[in-house]
Amino acid sequence: MDKFIVYNSKLKGDVTISGAKNAALPILSATLLTDKLCVLKNVPDLLDIRTMLKILQTLGKEISFKQGTVVIKSTGKREKYTAPYSLVRTMRASFCCLGPLLAKNRKAKVALPGGCVIGPRPVDLHIKGLMKLGADIKINKGYCIASAKRLKGAHIYLGGQFGSSVLATANVMMAAVLSKGITIIEHAACEPEIIALGIALKKMGANIEGEGTPIITINGVDCLNGLDETVIPDRIEAATFLAAALVTRSDITIKKVNFKHLTAVLEAMENMGAVFNIKEDSIGIKSPKVITPVSVTTLPYPGFPTDVQAQLMSCLCFAKGISMITEKIYPDRFMHIAELNRMGAGIQRSGPYAIIEGRRRLFGAEVMASDLRASAALVIAGLAAEDKTEILRVYHIDRGYEYIETKLRHLGAKVKRVKQK
């Protein structure tokens, strides 16, 4: 197991953003809908991606992954339909295999994902949507077992307790493209990753309208073709590097990014004092000497993303005044608070609210990464803290950031990966 050692740093230069993990994973699942050749480019080399590729291999696909390009072929053997717990337990997005497996093979057996440190993330909306399409679904010994002679189009409301669900929307979309008749998904997720999935499915021959809006209409087809697609830039990685620049009072440029996917993040950081130079595929940030406190609420897209909440909190630890973050997506997603307070931060939590009293400085400490985005938040805090910060269990960060320490060192950061004893 590895850990990061991080020192106070000043950043400069530019960094290239990788392909979006959260866009690549559903599109990889969608290749289960066809026997034709599928090629996906700009795929980040991450643990979660490697896990999904192992699942596809288990389900009978032949995989090649070189220099950011995944080539997927059908082996011609009898198709398999079971995604085992040994793989699914490590990554929730693998549950997105359920919809395409069911639509293509008329049956599917996918392990239920395990628990998550950021709080309950049930799959009830996935099951509800697929049952509306006519699937017979049973839960047995930790597996979701689904079958259907052929799925039929339906009008499906996918709103949940905390709003729309990206993965449930993706799962139902993929099942509906091979269903008979018209499917209308109401209260669909509007994230760029859903738009990317819709575009990919349409390139495969699906008939979809409205992706990126709360109402998606799908007219089912009998079969799909192959795919040649490029993954969109990772907006969460882009926001993470912007946060690293902001907290270290640095000026950097992030390249290969779509600024339209980051409007809520850019707005929050502008209110904190940052100035941006935005071009077609790059964003330059000029950071303020003094960070202004703000109040931010996480919401489904196009609201402020929950996946950037922890990183922004690290920046607000250095603001001049009191800030507040309201977490409306995952109210328990505050495991990083205790670790930031170990570094000298002044953060109090009350239910879904975090009140951050800014400090002039934080101090390096030994801290524990609890999840993917909390890991990034601790790295960000360590870049601005005095002395040395040691971040344990950084395997979390490897799930969602491609070569993050290499990219940070390219910007001048003092960070290294070492074996954790």
Secondary structure as UniProt FT lines:
FT   STRAND          2..7
FT   STRAND          12..16
FT   HELIX           21..30
FT   HELIX           31..33
FT   STRAND          38..41
FT   HELIX           47..58
FT   TURN            59..60
FT   STRAND          61..66
FT   TURN            67..68
FT   STRAND          69..74
FT   STRAND          82..83
FT   HELIX           85..88
FT   TURN            89..90
FT   HELIX           92..97
FT   HELIX           98..105
FT   STRAND          107..111
FT   TURN            117..118
FT   HELIX           124..132
FT   TURN            133..134
FT   STRAND          136..140
FT   TURN            141..142
FT   STRAND          143..147
FT   STRAND          155..157
FT   TURN            161..162
FT   HELIX           166..176
FT   TURN            177..178
FT   STRAND          182..186
FT   HELIX           192..203
FT   TURN            204..205
FT   STRAND          207..209
FT   TURN            211..212
FT   STRAND          215..219
FT   STRAND          227..230
FT   HELIX           235..247
FT   TURN            248..249
FT   STRAND          251..255
FT   HELIX           259..262
FT   HELIX           263..271
FT   TURN            272..273
FT   STRAND          275..278
FT   STRAND          282..286
FT   STRAND          295..298
FT   TURN            301..302
FT   HELIX           306..308
FT   HELIX           309..316
FT   TURN            317..318
FT   STRAND          322..327
FT   TURN            331..332
FT   HELIX           336..342
FT   TURN            343..344
FT   STRAND          346..350
FT   TURN            351..352
FT   STRAND          353..357
FT   STRAND          366..368
FT   HELIX           372..384
FT   STRAND          388..392
FT   HELIX           395..398
FT   TURN            399..400
FT   TURN            402..403
FT   HELIX           404..410
FT   TURN            411..412
FT   STRAND          414..419
//
